[in-house]
Amino acid sequence: MWKSLIFLGLVLIIIGILGYFFEKINFKLPGDILIKKENFTFYFPIVTCIILSIILTLILNIFKK
């Protein structure tokens, strides 16, 4: 169980680091929600979240077997 928690923590750290760098290179997929107003910006990467979820599910299923 501890190995799974450590692995999950490392994955979250890597995702955070990648998210920081992808923000700098404007990594936005079609389908991501971006709302810009005068003093307000809302960005919700729904398609990116779905793709990451699929990739993580595949990776975890490979390690599970």
N, CA, C and O atoms as CSV, one atom per row, in Angstrom:
chain,resi,resn,atom,element,x,y,z
A,1,MET,N,N,0.822,-1.193,0.000
A,1,MET,CA,C,0.000,0.000,0.000
A,1,MET,C,C,0.864,1.254,0.000
A,1,MET,O,O,0.555,2.219,-0.700
A,2,TRP,N,N,1.947,1.250,0.783
A,2,TRP,CA,C,2.805,2.434,0.854
A,2,TRP,C,C,3.467,2.714,-0.486
A,2,TRP,O,O,3.656,3.870,-0.865
A,3,LYS,N,N,3.821,1.646,-1.202
A,3,LYS,CA,C,4.438,1.834,-2.518
A,3,LYS,C,C,3.461,2.516,-3.473
A,3,LYS,O,O,3.858,3.362,-4.275
A,4,SER,N,N,2.195,2.148,-3.385
A,4,SER,CA,C,1.181,2.768,-4.243
A,4,SER,C,C,1.025,4.248,-3.927
A,4,SER,O,O,0.898,5.067,-4.837
A,5,LEU,N,N,1.032,4.598,-2.644
A,5,LEU,CA,C,0.907,6.002,-2.258
A,5,LEU,C,C,2.122,6.814,-2.687
A,5,LEU,O,O,1.987,7.951,-3.139
A,6,ILE,N,N,3.303,6.231,-2.543
A,6,ILE,CA,C,4.516,6.923,-2.986
A,6,ILE,C,C,4.490,7.100,-4.496
A,6,ILE,O,O,4.836,8.169,-4.999
A,7,PHE,N,N,4.084,6.067,-5.221
A,7,PHE,CA,C,3.988,6.155,-6.678
A,7,PHE,C,C,2.980,7.218,-7.094
A,7,PHE,O,O,3.246,8.006,-8.001
A,8,LEU,N,N,1.831,7.245,-6.439
A,8,LEU,CA,C,0.813,8.247,-6.747
A,8,LEU,C,C,1.334,9.655,-6.468
A,8,LEU,O,O,1.085,10.574,-7.247
A,9,GLY,N,N,2.047,9.825,-5.373
A,9,GLY,CA,C,2.637,11.121,-5.055
A,9,GLY,C,C,3.638,11.565,-6.103
A,9,GLY,O,O,3.648,12.729,-6.501
A,10,LEU,N,N,4.480,10.646,-6.551
A,10,LEU,CA,C,5.454,10.979,-7.594
A,10,LEU,C,C,4.774,11.335,-8.908
A,10,LEU,O,O,5.199,12.257,-9.605
A,11,VAL,N,N,3.726,10.609,-9.240
A,11,VAL,CA,C,2.977,10.911,-10.462
A,11,VAL,C,C,2.362,12.305,-10.375
A,11,VAL,O,O,2.407,13.061,-11.346
A,12,LEU,N,N,1.793,12.650,-9.234
A,12,LEU,CA,C,1.199,13.976,-9.069
A,12,LEU,C,C,2.252,15.077,-9.146
A,12,LEU,O,O,1.992,16.143,-9.704
A,13,ILE,N,N,3.424,14.831,-8.598
A,13,ILE,CA,C,4.507,15.814,-8.697
A,13,ILE,C,C,4.933,15.996,-10.146
A,13,ILE,O,O,5.135,17.123,-10.598
A,14,ILE,N,N,5.070,14.898,-10.874
A,14,ILE,CA,C,5.458,14.981,-12.286
A,14,ILE,C,C,4.393,15.708,-13.094
A,14,ILE,O,O,4.725,16.522,-13.955
A,15,ILE,N,N,3.126,15.430,-12.833
A,15,ILE,CA,C,2.045,16.122,-13.536
A,15,ILE,C,C,2.081,17.613,-13.227
A,15,ILE,O,O,1.867,18.436,-14.117
A,16,GLY,N,N,2.347,17.964,-11.982
A,16,GLY,CA,C,2.447,19.375,-11.615
A,16,GLY,C,C,3.588,20.078,-12.324
A,16,GLY,O,O,3.429,21.203,-12.798
A,17,ILE,N,N,4.736,19.423,-12.401
A,17,ILE,CA,C,5.888,20.009,-13.092
A,17,ILE,C,C,5.603,20.144,-14.577
A,17,ILE,O,O,5.896,21.179,-15.175
A,18,LEU,N,N,5.033,19.106,-15.179
A,18,LEU,CA,C,4.697,19.180,-16.603
A,18,LEU,C,C,3.652,20.257,-16.866
A,18,LEU,O,O,3.732,20.967,-17.868
A,19,GLY,N,N,2.684,20.380,-15.983
A,19,GLY,CA,C,1.670,21.427,-16.132
A,19,GLY,C,C,2.274,22.808,-16.087
A,19,GLY,O,O,1.850,23.703,-16.818
A,20,TYR,N,N,3.265,22.986,-15.228
A,20,TYR,CA,C,3.944,24.283,-15.132
A,20,TYR,C,C,4.651,24.620,-16.443
A,20,TYR,O,O,4.572,25.754,-16.915
A,21,PHE,N,N,5.341,23.641,-17.035
A,21,PHE,CA,C,6.060,23.900,-18.274
A,21,PHE,C,C,5.126,23.981,-19.477
A,21,PHE,O,O,5.379,24.764,-20.393
A,22,PHE,N,N,4.044,23.184,-19.498
A,22,PHE,CA,C,3.093,23.253,-20.606
A,22,PHE,C,C,2.363,24.585,-20.628
A,22,PHE,O,O,1.958,25.052,-21.692
A,23,GLU,N,N,2.192,25.198,-19.466
A,23,GLU,CA,C,1.561,26.513,-19.406
A,23,GLU,C,C,2.416,27.542,-20.136
A,23,GLU,O,O,1.885,28.452,-20.774
A,24,LYS,N,N,3.723,27.405,-20.046
A,24,LYS,CA,C,4.642,28.341,-20.688
A,24,LYS,C,C,4.629,28.203,-22.210
A,24,LYS,O,O,4.865,29.183,-22.916
A,25,ILE,N,N,4.352,26.984,-22.734
A,25,ILE,CA,C,4.370,26.787,-24.184
A,25,ILE,C,C,2.961,26.753,-24.780
A,25,ILE,O,O,2.782,26.338,-25.925
A,26,ASN,N,N,1.975,27.183,-24.018
A,26,ASN,CA,C,0.582,27.249,-24.481
A,26,ASN,C,C,0.069,25.905,-24.985
A,26,ASN,O,O,-0.423,25.805,-26.109
A,27,PHE,N,N,0.181,24.893,-24.167
A,27,PHE,CA,C,-0.321,23.561,-24.495
A,27,PHE,C,C,-1.808,23.522,-24.181
A,27,PHE,O,O,-2.206,23.192,-23.064
A,28,LYS,N,N,-2.627,23.862,-25.172
A,28,LYS,CA,C,-4.075,23.867,-24.994
A,28,LYS,C,C,-4.698,23.025,-26.105
A,28,LYS,O,O,-4.466,23.273,-27.288
A,29,LEU,N,N,-5.471,22.052,-25.719
A,29,LEU,CA,C,-6.134,21.196,-26.690
A,29,LEU,C,C,-7.491,21.771,-27.062
A,29,LEU,O,O,-8.105,22.483,-26.267
A,30,PRO,N,N,-7.964,21.465,-28.269
A,30,PRO,CA,C,-9.327,21.868,-28.614
A,30,PRO,C,C,-10.310,21.182,-27.661
A,30,PRO,O,O,-10.191,19.986,-27.399
A,31,GLY,N,N,-11.252,21.922,-27.159
A,31,GLY,CA,C,-12.205,21.384,-26.198
A,31,GLY,C,C,-11.945,21.872,-24.789
A,31,GLY,O,O,-12.817,21.757,-23.928
A,32,ASP,N,N,-10.762,22.416,-24.535
A,32,ASP,CA,C,-10.483,23.018,-23.234
A,32,ASP,C,C,-11.237,24.337,-23.140
A,32,ASP,O,O,-11.339,25.071,-24.123
A,33,ILE,N,N,-11.758,24.633,-21.973
A,33,ILE,CA,C,-12.597,25.819,-21.782
A,33,ILE,C,C,-11.731,26.986,-21.335
A,33,ILE,O,O,-11.003,26.888,-20.348
A,34,LEU,N,N,-11.815,28.094,-22.069
A,34,LEU,CA,C,-11.074,29.305,-21.730
A,34,LEU,C,C,-12.026,30.489,-21.815
A,34,LEU,O,O,-12.575,30.783,-22.877
A,35,ILE,N,N,-12.215,31.163,-20.688
A,35,ILE,CA,C,-13.080,32.337,-20.626
A,35,ILE,C,C,-12.228,33.508,-20.161
A,35,ILE,O,O,-11.644,33.474,-19.079
A,36,LYS,N,N,-12.163,34.548,-20.991
A,36,LYS,CA,C,-11.387,35.742,-20.633
A,36,LYS,C,C,-12.323,36.934,-20.554
A,36,LYS,O,O,-13.063,37.221,-21.495
A,37,LYS,N,N,-12.284,37.620,-19.432
A,37,LYS,CA,C,-13.008,38.876,-19.238
A,37,LYS,C,C,-11.969,39.950,-18.942
A,37,LYS,O,O,-10.769,39.702,-19.062
A,38,GLU,N,N,-12.417,41.136,-18.559
A,38,GLU,CA,C,-11.486,42.229,-18.311
A,38,GLU,C,C,-10.471,41.891,-17.218
A,38,GLU,O,O,-9.265,41.939,-17.462
A,39,ASN,N,N,-10.936,41.555,-16.035
A,39,ASN,CA,C,-10.046,41.261,-14.913
A,39,ASN,C,C,-10.150,39.812,-14.454
A,39,ASN,O,O,-9.864,39.501,-13.298
A,40,PHE,N,N,-10.555,38.939,-15.347
A,40,PHE,CA,C,-10.841,37.567,-14.949
A,40,PHE,C,C,-10.476,36.617,-16.079
A,40,PHE,O,O,-10.837,36.848,-17.233
A,41,THR,N,N,-9.767,35.558,-15.747
A,41,THR,CA,C,-9.467,34.506,-16.713
A,41,THR,C,C,-9.767,33.164,-16.057
A,41,THR,O,O,-9.297,32.879,-14.955
A,42,PHE,N,N,-10.558,32.342,-16.751
A,42,PHE,CA,C,-10.899,31.016,-16.255
A,42,PHE,C,C,-10.491,30.006,-17.315
A,42,PHE,O,O,-10.927,30.092,-18.463
A,43,TYR,N,N,-9.656,29.053,-16.933
A,43,TYR,CA,C,-9.202,28.019,-17.854
A,43,TYR,C,C,-9.458,26.663,-17.213
A,43,TYR,O,O,-8.937,26.372,-16.137
A,44,PHE,N,N,-10.256,25.838,-17.872
A,44,PHE,CA,C,-10.533,24.491,-17.385
A,44,PHE,C,C,-10.168,23.494,-18.480
A,44,PHE,O,O,-10.876,23.389,-19.482
A,45,PRO,N,N,-9.075,22.765,-18.299
A,45,PRO,CA,C,-8.591,21.845,-19.340
A,45,PRO,C,C,-9.307,20.495,-19.310
A,45,PRO,O,O,-8.713,19.483,-18.939
A,46,ILE,N,N,-10.568,20.482,-19.695
A,46,ILE,CA,C,-11.363,19.255,-19.587
A,46,ILE,C,C,-10.852,18.148,-20.509
A,46,ILE,O,O,-10.770,16.993,-20.092
A,47,VAL,N,N,-10.508,18.478,-21.746
A,47,VAL,CA,C,-10.017,17.456,-22.679
A,47,VAL,C,C,-8.658,16.941,-22.213
A,47,VAL,O,O,-8.384,15.743,-22.289
A,48,THR,N,N,-7.815,17.839,-21.734
A,48,THR,CA,C,-6.513,17.436,-21.215
A,48,THR,C,C,-6.684,16.505,-20.017
A,48,THR,O,O,-5.955,15.521,-19.893
A,49,CYS,N,N,-7.628,16.800,-19.140
A,49,CYS,CA,C,-7.894,15.940,-17.977
A,49,CYS,C,C,-8.376,14.559,-18.409
A,49,CYS,O,O,-7.979,13.552,-17.823
A,50,ILE,N,N,-9.220,14.508,-19.417
A,50,ILE,CA,C,-9.725,13.217,-19.900
A,50,ILE,C,C,-8.594,12.388,-20.493
A,50,ILE,O,O,-8.497,11.190,-20.230
A,51,ILE,N,N,-7.738,13.020,-21.292
A,51,ILE,CA,C,-6.612,12.301,-21.898
A,51,ILE,C,C,-5.651,11.801,-20.824
A,51,ILE,O,O,-5.198,10.657,-20.882
A,52,LEU,N,N,-5.334,12.651,-19.841
A,52,LEU,CA,C,-4.459,12.219,-18.751
A,52,LEU,C,C,-5.087,11.085,-17.952
A,52,LEU,O,O,-4.381,10.176,-17.516
A,53,SER,N,N,-6.387,11.122,-17.756
A,53,SER,CA,C,-7.077,10.062,-17.036
A,53,SER,C,C,-6.974,8.738,-17.787
A,53,SER,O,O,-6.735,7.695,-17.178
A,54,ILE,N,N,-7.151,8.774,-19.087
A,54,ILE,CA,C,-7.042,7.553,-19.896
A,54,ILE,C,C,-5.625,7.001,-19.842
A,54,ILE,O,O,-5.431,5.796,-19.681
A,55,ILE,N,N,-4.634,7.878,-19.976
A,55,ILE,CA,C,-3.236,7.441,-19.946
A,55,ILE,C,C,-2.884,6.837,-18.590
A,55,ILE,O,O,-2.263,5.777,-18.523
A,56,LEU,N,N,-3.282,7.511,-17.507
A,56,LEU,CA,C,-2.987,6.982,-16.173
A,56,LEU,C,C,-3.710,5.666,-15.909
A,56,LEU,O,O,-3.160,4.781,-15.253
A,57,THR,N,N,-4.928,5.526,-16.407
A,57,THR,CA,C,-5.658,4.272,-16.251
A,57,THR,C,C,-4.934,3.135,-16.959
A,57,THR,O,O,-4.810,2.040,-16.411
A,58,LEU,N,N,-4.461,3.387,-18.167
A,58,LEU,CA,C,-3.716,2.362,-18.900
A,58,LEU,C,C,-2.423,1.988,-18.176
A,58,LEU,O,O,-2.092,0.808,-18.059
A,59,ILE,N,N,-1.695,2.993,-17.693
A,59,ILE,CA,C,-0.436,2.728,-16.991
A,59,ILE,C,C,-0.683,1.929,-15.714
A,59,ILE,O,O,0.029,0.963,-15.441
A,60,LEU,N,N,-1.683,2.323,-14.936
A,60,LEU,CA,C,-1.964,1.609,-13.689
A,60,LEU,C,C,-2.465,0.193,-13.943
A,60,LEU,O,O,-2.170,-0.712,-13.162
A,61,ASN,N,N,-3.217,-0.015,-15.018
A,61,ASN,CA,C,-3.670,-1.369,-15.351
A,61,ASN,C,C,-2.504,-2.253,-15.776
A,61,ASN,O,O,-2.510,-3.455,-15.511
A,62,ILE,N,N,-1.507,-1.670,-16.432
A,62,ILE,CA,C,-0.326,-2.445,-16.815
A,62,ILE,C,C,0.439,-2.878,-15.566
A,62,ILE,O,O,0.871,-4.027,-15.471
A,63,PHE,N,N,0.611,-1.950,-14.595
A,63,PHE,CA,C,1.329,-2.289,-13.366
A,63,PHE,C,C,0.535,-3.245,-12.482
A,63,PHE,O,O,1.117,-3.998,-11.702
A,64,LYS,N,N,-0.783,-3.219,-12.601
A,64,LYS,CA,C,-1.635,-4.064,-11.766
A,64,LYS,C,C,-1.500,-5.541,-12.148
A,64,LYS,O,O,-1.617,-6.417,-11.291
A,65,LYS,N,N,-1.256,-5.816,-13.423
A,65,LYS,CA,C,-1.184,-7.203,-13.904
A,65,LYS,C,C,0.135,-7.830,-13.658
A,65,LYS,O,O,0.341,-8.992,-14.008
